[in-house]
Amino acid sequence: MIAVISRVTRASVTVAGDVVGEIQSPGLLVLLGVARDDGPTQVSIMARKIAELRILRDEKCALDIGAPVLLVSQFTLLGNTKKGRRPSWIAAAAPDEASQRYSEVSQALHAQGLKVEHGAFGADMAVESVNDGPFTVLVHT
């Protein structure tokens, strides 16, 4: 599992002209890619990292201040570009499996008391954000 986590002042996801998820206060935008071999261990690790990573202002984490999270699936994070000019998606989980893991990460964050907004899994999304800092990190499990 891989995530690009950005500290944002606001962020939203639009599908076919409709906003499907948005946060309007400082929080985290998480682009999440699920790999073929990811399971419950990776879900647990990723949810803990998202909730506890001290990247918000004053070295706070989302749990410290109840910051919202906008969670967006993004299989393209698993693209391998080492060979040729066309990315290989062989490392990415199949859609059914990826959707399940994505949901499990969301549920784990929610169970920790965080407000979680979502993109639309598998949809053609427009993601808009205002990066705060800018501050963006890459997290692997």
PENOR-V958029 format. One line per field, one symbol per residue. phi: phi as a letter, one per 20 degrees, with the letter a starting at -180 (. if undefined). Layout:
# PENOR-V958029
phi: ???
This chain:
# PENOR-V958029
phi: .cbdddfceaabcdclndfdbacdcgacddedddegefbgffgffffffgfdfedegmledgfgdmffcddcfbfffefedfcmddfddgffffgffffffgfffgfffffeneecdcedgmeedddcbdfepfbccdcdd
